[in-house]
Amino acid sequence: MDFTAGITEPTVRLGVTGLSRSGKTVFITALVHALLKQSRLPVFEAQAEGRVRRIYLEPQPNDDLPRFAYEQNLAKLMGDNRHWPDSTRQISQLRLTLEYVPESFVARNFGSGRLHIDIVDYPGEWLLDLPLLSQTYQQWSAATLAGSRSGPRTALAKIWHDHLAILSAEMPAEELSAMKAAELFSTYLRACRSQQTALSSLPPGRFLMPGDLEGSPLLAFAPLDVTPNQEFNSGSMGALMERRYNSYVAHVVKPFFYGHFARLNRQIVLVDVMSALNAGEAAVNDLRMALADVMGAFRMGANTLTTHLFGRRIDKVLFAATKADLLNQNDHDKLEAILRLLVQEASAKAEFSGAKVDALALSAIRATREATVTQKGQEFSCIAGIPEAGEVISGQTFDGEKEAAIFPGDLPLTPALALKGLQQSALHFVKFRPPLISGETFPHIRLDRAIEFLIGDSLP
Ligand code: GDP
């Protein structure tokens, strides 16, 4: 169906992903708004050339997916009461249709001049489940446990490990202990993801982002202290955990990859690079691993049998470091260079090829503006905006109304230096409120570059 629909009406299926809080909801809302309102997007060539006639929302093609809450998100970002919308918690979709004047004479006469863009928003945590497709429960358990016994993870895993010590794979299967293990394991994963630690690679994805599986028995499993080749007797705890893990892979991971992921043909991956840098070397290394896994998923997306059946494959992937507005503009290129280096490393590690890959630093909604502050005769390049109520800067607590200029700190001169992790909290982040807009459109940083890369060539 996808294939025949693609012939009659050209369609871009654009996946938007990234770990939780990386900026997916804000990005999609800003992207759709900028296109619908035909904001000034100089790098988006078709629009700059005046070839885009009309852009509007249409009913989405897949009835089995929730609709992306565009209107509700937009309403939250506007007016005196404005605030950031709720983050992505599950998969959703939105269809935009563009009517445009084709570039060539022939196309102008015969071409349809219509393009559908189906935006699919989904948690990056789900994408990091890909390695589970080729791992047995025993292999996954052993690897997960080894990971939890190294670096900053060890301390965070303490309570879960204490419980694990009273379990064994041979003991009789027992539901309450299994559920307790799953609960403590999830708490451990959440602690790894928290702001101070900012670790990225934490499958199974639904433990952090359950979507509609909250409380489901599909999530009532956890690793046990087993060897990669251990076999379990029937009726044992090991056998119960193994069965649940296999169900998770069969009923959650596979349908997501084959039903949704394999049907995308463009992809943007949003990355909160600054939080990882700020959390130190362990977080940066974890982000490296996660990006290599993401690349692995795209390699699969480019080669699977489904792509032959559907005639689709992911042919362009954009990695974007979000919230660039939290840095001074002198640092935007540095942020981009850091992400580019991370992406290069990840593609080499995952032996990824076949799709065009790019990296950029952006801010979908720019909450700050540039400012210069002079202190003791020295000038500092700062950013100014309205910090959210309760944010504290140098001992001063903000009320959510007053504007402040802050010096966010500078990124190291070279990307290689930055990837060693910054000195303890070298960057100063403050949560700013969304900007109060006077005109129709939000200020942004390089959103138009992202649009041109992702859809520019689909408007021939
Ligand atoms: P999601 O979990 O990937 O859907 O993340 P969201 O889109 O909800 O973004 C998480 C938070 O990051 C938001 O609530 C904002 O506080 C912040 N954020 C996202 N995009 C931007 C941006 O462009 N600029 C700034 N200053 N903050 C942003």
Residues whose N, C-alpha, C, O or C-beta is under 5 A from the ligand:
A	BS01	GDP	L19 S20 R21 S22 G23 K24 T25 V26 F27 W84 P85 D86 S87 T88 K323 D325 S363 A364 I365 R366 A367
